[in-house]
């Protein structure tokens, strides 16, 4: 069963999360500050990380930034703050998802399962995609190696960015709503914020486009959603 790291400085909340996730069969490790959290991640190499934003020593943003330098492990940010900038900043730093406190355990478990399902599905599909390379303009995508290159130079994409680009690329020309992308790429049917899609598209454009303000690959269909033009 998957291993989950819960890095949350409020022990009562951490204990409740741990109890409910263990009931679902997950192995759960806990830490109560950012520094201990990084040590835990390094030692246990979890399959998913739940990360509070406001913590002593290192906050969640700093932990996320450090983790993303070496790992594509799914990260769910936990925040009690309502400011939109907190959510956007977490996504900009490479988080895959966020949940605002207070949250219900049903929603939290659904988010965990969705993120783990996407990661597991990516690993299982690796064999089927073996030898498949997509090419368009100055971009190439190696499906078996989970690599994207621009002008021959490898790009540092998160798993979610890669999956979003892959989905749109394989459906080139088709326009998908944000809700549809949440369901197909993030695996959400009932939970999720469409702004998550917008932030991920913006991050992706900054990496694959020569000029992110003049998108040439991932385009917006005003009032509808996004599509891959090529």
N, C-alpha and C positions, 0 to 999 in steps of 0.2 A: 504494500500500500504506500501511497505517496507520503513524503515527509514535508511538513509545513513548519516554517519558522514564524513565530508570532513575537514581534518586537514592539512592546507596548509598556509604557511606564506605569500605568494604573493597574496594579496587580489584580484588583477585583474584575476589571474588564478582561484582562489577560486570562484569568482563571475560567471565566465564563466561556470565552472563545475556545480555550483549550478543551474544556469539558465537552462542548457540543461537537467540536471537530473529531475528538477521540470517539465519541458515540457513532460517528459516521465511518470510523475505521481508520482514520488518518493517524500517523505518528506525529506528535506535536512537540516542538522545542520552543522554549520561551526565553526572552531576555528583556531587561527593564530599562536599558538605556542604549544609545546609539553605538557606543564603543563595544559593549558586550554583544550587541546585535551583530556587528561586523565579525567579531571573533566566532560567534555561533555559526554564521553563514559560511565562514571559511572552514570550520571544523566539520560541519554536518552536511554541507552542500545540499540544501533542501530543494524540493521540487517547486515550491512556491513560497513567497515571502509576504507576510502581512506586516505593514510598517506604519506605525503611528508617526504623525508629523511632529508634534510638540513633545520632545523628549530631552532629558538632561544629557550633557557631554557632547553628543552629536545629534542634531535633529534629523527627522526623516528625510528631508531633502538632501542633506549631506550624505547620509547612508545610501540613498538611492543613487546618487551621483557616483560614489565609489564602487558600488556593486556593478553598475552599468559599464564600468571600464573593463571588466573581465567576464561578466556573465550576462546571459539573456534570460535568466530565471524570471518567471512571471512575478510582478510586484503589484500588490494591492495596497494602496495608501489608505490609512484610517485617519480621519480628521474630524474634530469637533467644531472646526471653524467654518463659517458659512461663506467667507469671502471667496469669490470666484477665482481670484488670482492664485489662491492656494492650490485649487484643483488643477488649474491650467499649468502652474509651475511644476507640479508633480508629474504631469503628463509630458511636459517639455523635457524634463530630466530623464524620461525613459520609463516611468511607471506605466503599467498596462491598464490600471483601473483604480478607482477610488470609491470609498464608502464614507458617507457623512454620519457621524454620531448624532443622536442615538439611532441605531439600526437594529432591525429584527434579525434573529438568527436564521430564519428561513432565507432572507435575502443574502446574508453573508455566505451561507453554505452554497446557495445557487451561484454566487459569484466565484467562489472557490472551485466548484465543479466545472464551471464554464471555462475558466482559465486553464485548469489542468487538462480538460478535454481537448482544448486547442493545442496545447503543447504535446500531449500524447499522440494526437492525430498527426501532428507534423512529423514526429519520429516514425510512426508506423507507415506513413506515405513515402518515406525516404527511398525505400526499395523500389516502389512503383515509379518514382520519378528519376531513377538512376539513369544517367546519360542524357537527361533532358536539359537542353540549354535554350533559353529564349534570347533573341537579339532584336533590338529596335533602336535605330539611330546610334547614339554613342553609349547605349546601355546594354548590358548582358546580364542574364539571371540564370545561374546554375541551380536547378531545383534540387539536385541530389546533395549538393554541398551547402545549400542555404547561403549562397553568396550572390551579391549584386556588385557589378563593377561599372564604372563610368570612365570612358576613355582608357580602359584597361586597368584602372586603379580601383581596388576593392573599397567598397563603402561600408561604414559601420552602421548597419541597420539592426534595430531590435527585432525580435521574433514577430511582434505584432505588425511592425512596419513592413517586414518581409511578406507576411501573410496577406496584408492588405494589398500590396503591390502585385503579388502573385494572383490574387483573386481577380483584380481588375484587369490585369494583363491577359489572363486566360479567357476573359470575357470581353475582349477588346471591342470598343464601340458601343457596348451596352451601358445604359445609364442606371445606376442603383441609388436608391434613397439611402439616407443615413440609417434609418431603421433597418433596412434590409442588410446593410453592411454590418451593423451591430449583431444581427442574428447570424450571418454567415461567417464573419471573421472573428467576432468576439464570442459568439455562441450564446447571446442573450435573446431570450424570447419575451421575457416579461420585465426584466430589469435592465437598466443602463441609461446613460445620458448621451444624446446624440452629439453633444459638444465634444465627447471623447473622440468621435470620428473626425470632427473638424480639426482638432488639435493634432491628431495623428497624421492627417493629410498634410497639414502645414509643415510638420516635422519632416515628413517624407519628401515633400517638394524641395525643402531646403537642402536635401542631400542629393536628389537625383537631377534636379533642374540646374541649368547654367544660371538662370535668373528666376528665383522662386516667385517673383511678382508677375512673371510672364510664363505661366505654366505651359509646357509643351507635351507632357506625358499624361499626368493626372489632371483632368480638366473638370471644371464645375459647370453643371447644367443648372442655370439659375432657377431656384424654386423647386428643384427636383432632387439633385444629388451629384454624384461624381461618376466619371468614366475615364477609361484609358484610351487615349487617342493614338499615340505612337506617331 
